[in-house]
Amino acid sequence: MPAKIHPRIPHHSENVLIEDQFCMERVTALTVWKKSLLFNCNGFTVFHPSGNLAFRVENYRSDLNKELVLMDAAGNSLLTVTRKRLSLQNEWQAFLGDKSNGQKKPLFIVRRRSLLPTKVLAEIFVGSTKQKRHPDYKIEGSYARRSCTVYNNSGDIVFEAQRQNSKMKRKQ
């Protein structure tokens, strides 16, 4: 599944989540494999077009639905995403780095917009509150088609992921 990271767009909001070191100068296609680099873990491995490891997403718990850790190529925790307990909607909280360092307030909250089918899969609220009327980012797409697009609050695309259709030739 190639993922395209879009260049930093001038953003009028102070709610910027991604540091410049993780932004690309131009649209870049990354390759995402649903395969962990660790034995007995469920996760994803993300490769740069050069073939070098860019990121890893791992879950170290037996229950995939509780916690994910985003790491850089060196294995440093960049983000820990945990499922909020006792939530009527599917809600996830993201913490900078390793959550075990005692952080109380999340960096951002991701919430499923509706239980009914809609083109908006989730909304992202930067900061520890979702009391805002409008989300800072929206995720649209289809889980079944393994594709999604993330828009900022101005409607600009900041990320898209699409299923890769690779054609293999048969040896004769």
Wavefront OBJ file of the C-alpha trace (Angstrom):
o trace
v 0.000 0.000 0.000
v 1.885 3.127 -1.087
v 1.296 6.137 1.099
v 1.866 9.631 -0.215
v 3.164 12.244 2.162
v 2.358 15.704 0.872
v 4.725 18.645 1.307
v 4.056 21.012 4.160
v 1.267 23.331 3.118
v 1.205 26.819 4.645
v -1.062 26.239 7.604
v -2.930 29.028 9.353
v -3.574 26.972 12.457
v -1.110 26.599 15.307
v -2.185 22.961 15.519
v 0.708 21.459 13.572
v 1.410 17.893 14.643
v 4.370 16.888 12.495
v 7.864 18.234 13.057
v 9.774 19.490 10.022
v 12.242 16.564 10.163
v 9.394 14.214 9.209
v 8.084 16.391 6.354
v 9.110 15.903 2.749
v 10.042 18.601 0.244
v 7.656 17.122 -2.327
v 5.006 14.434 -2.565
v 6.683 11.158 -1.615
v 5.365 7.615 -1.999
v 6.151 5.331 0.931
v 5.576 1.577 0.985
v 3.620 0.156 3.923
v 3.811 -3.566 4.710
v 1.485 -5.188 7.191
v 4.340 -7.064 8.739
v 6.166 -6.521 11.997
v 9.937 -6.601 12.247
v 9.551 -8.286 15.637
v 8.514 -11.850 16.332
v 5.080 -12.189 18.018
v 4.027 -8.595 17.299
v 1.342 -7.225 15.024
v 2.417 -4.150 13.172
v 3.369 -2.324 10.029
v 6.702 -1.475 8.458
v 7.059 1.694 6.366
v 9.815 2.055 3.762
v 11.134 5.140 1.978
v 11.296 4.940 -1.863
v 15.054 4.303 -1.517
v 14.215 1.059 0.300
v 15.385 2.286 3.702
v 13.233 1.782 6.763
v 11.308 4.975 7.564
v 8.891 4.021 10.377
v 7.530 1.066 12.294
v 4.148 0.675 13.938
v 4.059 -2.041 16.590
v 1.741 -3.303 19.244
v 3.391 -5.031 22.136
v 0.175 -6.173 23.766
v -1.760 -9.298 22.967
v -4.858 -7.220 22.200
v -4.278 -5.289 18.954
v -7.130 -2.903 19.755
v -5.557 -1.269 22.817
v -2.225 0.354 21.985
v 0.035 1.107 19.012
v 3.511 2.648 19.026
v 4.896 4.619 16.052
v 8.699 4.482 15.929
v 11.359 5.998 13.730
v 13.886 3.856 11.859
v 16.151 3.728 14.935
v 13.342 2.322 17.110
v 12.690 5.516 19.090
v 9.048 5.930 20.126
v 7.554 8.949 18.362
v 3.909 8.443 19.250
v 1.848 6.080 21.387
v -1.816 5.701 20.450
v -4.189 4.137 22.978
v -7.864 3.299 22.773
v -9.942 5.250 25.258
v -11.863 3.026 27.629
v -15.590 3.359 28.207
v -16.190 5.525 25.169
v -19.525 5.424 23.339
v -17.699 6.161 20.101
v -14.456 4.595 18.999
v -11.961 7.071 20.375
v -8.177 6.977 20.431
v -5.722 9.228 22.264
v -2.208 9.922 20.970
v 0.689 10.771 23.259
v 4.086 12.104 22.252
v 6.813 9.479 22.557
v 6.311 6.628 24.993
v 3.105 6.945 27.032
v 4.762 5.229 29.983
v 6.567 8.496 30.797
v 3.461 9.630 32.714
v 1.767 11.968 30.245
v -1.788 12.816 31.227
v -2.914 14.989 28.304
v -2.943 13.573 24.778
v -1.314 15.348 21.846
v -4.469 14.701 19.824
v -7.696 12.688 19.888
v -9.066 10.638 16.981
v -12.776 9.899 17.016
v -15.002 7.932 14.661
v -17.458 10.440 13.322
v -20.561 8.281 13.220
v -21.718 4.731 13.536
v -23.576 5.236 10.255
v -21.713 4.863 6.949
v -20.271 8.198 5.831
v -17.307 9.340 3.741
v -15.631 10.781 6.853
v -14.085 7.845 8.718
v -12.683 9.837 11.628
v -12.009 13.311 12.952
v -8.797 14.473 14.605
v -8.829 17.092 17.358
v -5.421 18.533 18.264
v -4.937 18.937 21.997
v -6.594 17.173 24.872
v -10.125 18.375 24.213
v -12.652 17.672 21.511
v -14.991 20.434 22.640
v -14.210 22.330 19.419
v -16.986 22.549 16.873
v -14.759 21.559 13.961
v -11.937 19.022 13.863
v -8.398 20.029 12.907
v -8.163 17.120 10.443
v -10.592 14.712 8.760
v -9.905 11.212 7.487
v -11.951 10.097 4.485
v -11.797 6.832 2.609
v -12.648 3.174 2.775
v -11.331 0.475 5.080
v -12.493 -2.183 2.605
v -10.517 -0.601 -0.255
v -7.556 0.095 2.032
v -7.387 3.714 1.031
v -7.703 6.952 2.951
v -6.997 10.656 2.650
v -6.289 13.073 5.504
v -7.394 16.696 5.046
v -6.481 19.665 7.223
v -9.165 22.110 8.350
v -8.613 24.160 5.163
v -9.453 21.134 3.011
v -5.864 20.595 1.796
v -4.619 17.004 1.456
v -1.782 16.249 3.883
v -1.632 12.454 3.474
v -3.128 9.737 1.284
v -2.795 5.979 1.282
v -3.841 3.710 -1.577
v -3.660 0.003 -2.103
v -0.827 -0.837 -4.465
v -1.839 -2.790 -7.530
v 1.303 -4.597 -8.533
v 1.166 -6.736 -11.632
v 3.334 -9.805 -11.599
v 4.389 -11.485 -14.794
v 4.309 -15.245 -14.906
v 7.452 -17.054 -15.888
v 6.917 -19.130 -18.969
l 1 2 3 4 5 6 7 8 9 10 11 12 13 14 15 16 17 18 19 20 21 22 23 24 25 26 27 28 29 30 31 32 33 34 35 36 37 38 39 40 41 42 43 44 45 46 47 48 49 50 51 52 53 54 55 56 57 58 59 60 61 62 63 64 65 66 67 68 69 70 71 72 73 74 75 76 77 78 79 80 81 82 83 84 85 86 87 88 89 90 91 92 93 94 95 96 97 98 99 100 101 102 103 104 105 106 107 108 109 110 111 112 113 114 115 116 117 118 119 120 121 122 123 124 125 126 127 128 129 130 131 132 133 134 135 136 137 138 139 140 141 142 143 144 145 146 147 148 149 150 151 152 153 154 155 156 157 158 159 160 161 162 163 164 165 166 167 168 169 170 171 172
